[in-house]
Amino acid sequence: MSPSSPSIPADVAAHVLFHYGLDGGYQAGSFTTHILNAMGTADPANLDRLALGFPEYVAAVTAIQYDPAGAERLQRIVRGEVAA
């Protein structure tokens, strides 16, 4: 994937799925949970700032929020069926 669209590791996909209450995920640690809360409420400019430090998480959150097939894609990543 390109630098503007980072790959999403299986653990990141699982954390984001859990955060959004979807099947296939598991809970992240408390720090990551706080970061996911911030991402879920961030406006686009602040989400871009968060992407500087956490590009894979922002890619996964963006997939959930804006891609109709995003949840299914993350579930497939967790199951090892596709590479991000």
TILOPA-582774 format. One record per residue (C-alpha): residue number from 1; residue in three letters; x, y negated, z. Coordinates in steps of 0.1 Angstrom, whole numbers, plus 5000, padded with zeros to 4 digits. Example, Ala and Ser with C-alpha at 12.3 -4.5 7.8 and 13.67 -1.06 7.14 Angstrom:
// TILOPA-582774
@i: 1 | aa: ALA | x: 5123 | y: 5045 | z: 5078
@i: 2 | aa: SER | x: 5137 | y: 5011 | z: 5071
//
This chain:
// TILOPA-582774
@i: 1 | aa: MET | x: 5000 | y: 5000 | z: 5000
@i: 2 | aa: SER | x: 5010 | y: 4964 | z: 4996
@i: 3 | aa: PRO | x: 5023 | y: 4943 | z: 5024
@i: 4 | aa: SER | x: 4990 | y: 4923 | z: 5023
@i: 5 | aa: SER | x: 4971 | y: 4956 | z: 5027
@i: 6 | aa: PRO | x: 4990 | y: 4977 | z: 5052
@i: 7 | aa: SER | x: 4985 | y: 5014 | z: 5056
@i: 8 | aa: ILE | x: 4964 | y: 5025 | z: 5086
@i: 9 | aa: PRO | x: 4978 | y: 5052 | z: 5108
@i: 10 | aa: ALA | x: 4955 | y: 5079 | z: 5122
@i: 11 | aa: ASP | x: 4958 | y: 5066 | z: 5158
@i: 12 | aa: VAL | x: 4949 | y: 5031 | z: 5148
@i: 13 | aa: ALA | x: 4919 | y: 5043 | z: 5128
@i: 14 | aa: ALA | x: 4908 | y: 5064 | z: 5158
@i: 15 | aa: HIS | x: 4911 | y: 5034 | z: 5182
@i: 16 | aa: VAL | x: 4890 | y: 5012 | z: 5159
@i: 17 | aa: LEU | x: 4863 | y: 5038 | z: 5154
@i: 18 | aa: PHE | x: 4860 | y: 5043 | z: 5191
@i: 19 | aa: HIS | x: 4859 | y: 5005 | z: 5197
@i: 20 | aa: TYR | x: 4829 | y: 5003 | z: 5173
@i: 21 | aa: GLY | x: 4812 | y: 5033 | z: 5188
@i: 22 | aa: LEU | x: 4817 | y: 5055 | z: 5158
@i: 23 | aa: ASP | x: 4824 | y: 5092 | z: 5156
@i: 24 | aa: GLY | x: 4860 | y: 5104 | z: 5152
@i: 25 | aa: GLY | x: 4877 | y: 5080 | z: 5175
@i: 26 | aa: TYR | x: 4892 | y: 5079 | z: 5209
@i: 27 | aa: GLN | x: 4898 | y: 5050 | z: 5233
@i: 28 | aa: ALA | x: 4930 | y: 5029 | z: 5231
@i: 29 | aa: GLY | x: 4949 | y: 5017 | z: 5262
@i: 30 | aa: SER | x: 4938 | y: 4985 | z: 5279
@i: 31 | aa: PHE | x: 4961 | y: 4961 | z: 5261
@i: 32 | aa: THR | x: 4950 | y: 4974 | z: 5227
@i: 33 | aa: THR | x: 4914 | y: 4973 | z: 5238
@i: 34 | aa: HIS | x: 4918 | y: 4936 | z: 5246
@i: 35 | aa: ILE | x: 4934 | y: 4930 | z: 5212
@i: 36 | aa: LEU | x: 4905 | y: 4948 | z: 5195
@i: 37 | aa: ASN | x: 4880 | y: 4926 | z: 5214
@i: 38 | aa: ALA | x: 4899 | y: 4895 | z: 5202
@i: 39 | aa: MET | x: 4899 | y: 4907 | z: 5166
@i: 40 | aa: GLY | x: 4862 | y: 4915 | z: 5167
@i: 41 | aa: THR | x: 4854 | y: 4879 | z: 5177
@i: 42 | aa: ALA | x: 4881 | y: 4861 | z: 5159
@i: 43 | aa: ASP | x: 4874 | y: 4836 | z: 5131
@i: 44 | aa: PRO | x: 4893 | y: 4842 | z: 5098
@i: 45 | aa: ALA | x: 4922 | y: 4819 | z: 5107
@i: 46 | aa: ASN | x: 4928 | y: 4835 | z: 5141
@i: 47 | aa: LEU | x: 4924 | y: 4870 | z: 5126
@i: 48 | aa: ASP | x: 4952 | y: 4860 | z: 5102
@i: 49 | aa: ARG | x: 4973 | y: 4851 | z: 5132
@i: 50 | aa: LEU | x: 4966 | y: 4884 | z: 5149
@i: 51 | aa: ALA | x: 4976 | y: 4902 | z: 5116
@i: 52 | aa: LEU | x: 5011 | y: 4888 | z: 5120
@i: 53 | aa: GLY | x: 5016 | y: 4911 | z: 5151
@i: 54 | aa: PHE | x: 4991 | y: 4938 | z: 5145
@i: 55 | aa: PRO | x: 4986 | y: 4942 | z: 5107
@i: 56 | aa: GLU | x: 4974 | y: 4978 | z: 5108
@i: 57 | aa: TYR | x: 4947 | y: 4970 | z: 5134
@i: 58 | aa: VAL | x: 4935 | y: 4940 | z: 5115
@i: 59 | aa: ALA | x: 4933 | y: 4961 | z: 5083
@i: 60 | aa: ALA | x: 4912 | y: 4987 | z: 5102
@i: 61 | aa: VAL | x: 4889 | y: 4961 | z: 5118
@i: 62 | aa: THR | x: 4884 | y: 4944 | z: 5085
@i: 63 | aa: ALA | x: 4875 | y: 4977 | z: 5069
@i: 64 | aa: ILE | x: 4848 | y: 4983 | z: 5096
@i: 65 | aa: GLN | x: 4834 | y: 4948 | z: 5094
@i: 66 | aa: TYR | x: 4834 | y: 4941 | z: 5057
@i: 67 | aa: ASP | x: 4837 | y: 4974 | z: 5037
@i: 68 | aa: PRO | x: 4805 | y: 4994 | z: 5035
@i: 69 | aa: ALA | x: 4826 | y: 5025 | z: 5032
@i: 70 | aa: GLY | x: 4851 | y: 5014 | z: 5058
@i: 71 | aa: ALA | x: 4840 | y: 5036 | z: 5087
@i: 72 | aa: GLU | x: 4840 | y: 5067 | z: 5064
@i: 73 | aa: ARG | x: 4875 | y: 5058 | z: 5052
@i: 74 | aa: LEU | x: 4888 | y: 5055 | z: 5088
@i: 75 | aa: GLN | x: 4871 | y: 5088 | z: 5097
@i: 76 | aa: ARG | x: 4888 | y: 5105 | z: 5067
@i: 77 | aa: ILE | x: 4922 | y: 5090 | z: 5078
@i: 78 | aa: VAL | x: 4917 | y: 5104 | z: 5113
@i: 79 | aa: ARG | x: 4908 | y: 5139 | z: 5099
@i: 80 | aa: GLY | x: 4940 | y: 5137 | z: 5078
@i: 81 | aa: GLU | x: 4920 | y: 5139 | z: 5045
@i: 82 | aa: VAL | x: 4935 | y: 5108 | z: 5030
@i: 83 | aa: ALA | x: 4964 | y: 5085 | z: 5036
@i: 84 | aa: ALA | x: 4955 | y: 5050 | z: 5044
//
